[in-house]
Amino acid sequence: MKALILAAGEGTRLRPLTSNKPKPLLTVAGKPYLAHLVQALKDAGIKEQTILVGWKSNKVREFFGDGQHMGVDLTYLEQKDRLGTANAVGVAEGFIQEDFVCVNGDVVMAPESVAELVTAFQKDRRPIMGTVEVPDPSRFGVVEQKDGKLVHIWEKPSNPPSNLINGGIFGLTPEVFDLIHRTERSSRGEYEFTDTLNMMSTEMDVMVHRIVGEWIDVGYPWELLRANEYLMGRLQRDVRGTVEEGAVIKGNVVVEEGALIRSGSYIEGPVYISKRCDVGPNCYIRPSACLGEGVRVGNAVEVKNSIIMQGTHVPHHNYIGDSVIGERCNFGSGTKVANLRFDDRAVRVSTRGQIVNSGRRKLGAIIGDDVKTGINAMIEPGAIIWEGTIIGMGALARGNIGPNSRVL
């Protein structure tokens, strides 16, 4: 059996993190989150996998290659005209001619959940869709089912008929391609796979499989933190880098070969420290911190529950909590990221012209690539700072700050 991973989207809601990098390559728990999905499919027994790429597809191909380093056989298809999710699946027509598993590339779920759906599909050989029960289904495609079979999917209804939503993972038979040909454009001008599934449910049984356990739809930048927290919780201790005498490493901490942990560093797992990282001396790395390749965390720095991507330097007297920091950033001495409101309410974020409730009581900053801060710069909770921006000495950054800005 083969797998088709849909990963062609631009990830506009994840900007500025996706301004220079395709969404599938964003880091969680030490590697691109698409790599976690590839591994989960492999663990479920599917080694032949096809990734549908689009935005900056060359970077995805360069990272994953033919998949041999992960023990899988990877091939690629490209969605040149992004005309909707049904169109995305339809690109595989002629390439995949047998039963296959189709997964949205922006979904993070427990590997055992993937394996359970694959097993159920292999046993029954009827189309199957994974569903998830959520407290607020109105943001998603809501599933109406009867006797374990799909009746209808309602897209973002104001009065949801249930709390079950489309989980973004399916077992499909080749008949799906004929149904895609018969799918009409939606009011948005796209070919929606939910319309295809609704048509399918009138012509054949589509089984509904409930996903139990963690399920995360990574749509906004702060949802990367939730995915990171979950996947970091599954880490096993593996210390291969250089650890100087006087450093303390507690719990499930990964230190890749080529990383240096200097004396006086205090690290509480789960933590992931990639190769070429230089950590310490005398710093505090708290749970769910993920440091990308070549990150520098220096003296008197505290990092907590954050993703810091490749080549960023946080060298002295800094605090970063509940934040996602892009590549090649540099924090001046004393730069602090606030992550908690005085009223203790969920942090609200200004993004794409709207104020969005993150649902997180603690949320620091979302910072794009190549951002620099001066000494004693301050960043408010929920700030989004786009690539190439400079936050000057003693300046206060708040709200949504556009690309290549100067805050002085």
Residue, then its C-alpha position, 0 to 999 in steps of 0.5 A: m500500500k502507498a501513502l499520499i501526503l498533501a503538502a503543497g500549500e503555502g501556509t499563509r496563516l503561518r507567516p512570517l515563519t513560512s515567508n522563506k521556508p515551506k510549511p512542511l519544513l517547520t521544526v518541531a521536536g528536533k526535525p521538520y514536522l512532516a518528517h514525523l508524519v513520514q515516520a508514522l506512516k513507515d511505522a504503520g507499514i507504509k514505506e512507499q510514500t508520495i509527497l505532493v509539493g508546491w510552494k518552494s518544493n525544491k527545499v522539500r525535495e532537498f531535505f527528504g531526497d529519496g527517503q532512504h535515510m529514513g528507511v522509506d521510498l519517497t517520490y514527489l508530485e507537484q500541484k502547479d495550480r492550487l485549485g483546492t484539495a480535490n484537485a490536490v488528490g487528483v494530481a495522483e491519478g495515474f501515478i497511484q493505481e491501487d488502494f492508498v492512504c491520503v494524509n494532510g501534511d499539516v496534521v500532527m497525530a499520535p503514530e498509533s492513531v495512524a497505524e490504527l486507521v491503516t489497519a482498519f482500512q487494510k482489513d475492510r478495504r472500503p473508503i474510510m475517513g479519520t474523524v476527531e472529536v473537538p469542543d468547537p467544531s465550527r472551525f472545521g468540516v463537521v461530520e454527520q455519521k450514522d452507524g459508523k458511516l459518513v452521511h455528510i460533511w458540513e463545512k464550518p457550519s454555524n450549528p454543527p450537527s456533531n462534535l466530530i470533524n474531518g481529521g485529514i487522514f483517509g483510506l481511499t480506493p482508485e474510484v476516488f479519481d472518477l469522483i474527483h472528475r465529477t466534483e464541481r467548483s465550490s463558491r470559493g472557486e476551488y475543487e473541495f475534497t469534502d464535496t468529493l467525499n459527500m458525493m462518495s457517501t451517496e454512492m458507496d459506504v464511507m466508514v468513519h474511524r474515530i481518532v483517539g489521542e492527540w490530534i493537532d491541525v497546525g494552522y497558526p504559528w502558535e499551534l506549532l508550540r502545541a505540536n512541539e509540546y506533544l512530540m517532545g513528550r515522546l522523546q527518549r534521552d540520547v546525549r551524544g554531544t560534548v557535555e562539560e563537567g558542571a553541566v546538569i542534564k535531567g530527564n529526556v534530553v537529546v543532545e546531538e553529536g557536535a553540540l556543546i553543553r558548557s559548564g553551569s548549564y542546567i537543562e530539564g527535559p524534554v529538550y532537543i538540542s541539535k548539532r552545532c548548538d553551543v549552550g552555556p555557560n550558566c544558562y537554564i533550558r526548561p522543558s519543551a525547548c527545541l534548539g535547531e542546528g547551530v543555535r547559540v544560547g549563552n550566559a544568563v539566558e533562560v529558554k522555556n517551551s520554545i522553538i528556536m530555529q537554525g543559526t539563531h543566537v540568544p547570547h546573553h541575559n535573555y528570556i524567551g518563553d512560549s515563542v517560535i523564533g525563525e532562523r539567523c536571528n540575533f538577540g541583543s543583551g537583555t532582550k526579553v520576551a513577555n509571555l503572560r498578560f497581567d489579567d491572566r487571560a488567553v493571549r490575543v494575536s493580530t494576524r492577517g488583519q484580524i484579532v485572533n484568540s490563541g487560546r493560550r494563557k502563555l504565548g510569547a512572540i512569533i518571530g521570522d528569519d533574520v530579525k535583530t534586537g538591540i540591548n534591553a529590547m522588550i517584546e509583548p505577548g502575542a507579538i508577530i515580528w516579520e523577517g528582516t526587522i530590527i527592534g532597537m535598543g530599549a524599544l518595545a515591540r507589540g502587535n504585528i510588525g511587517p517585514n524589514s521594519r525598524v522599531l527604534 
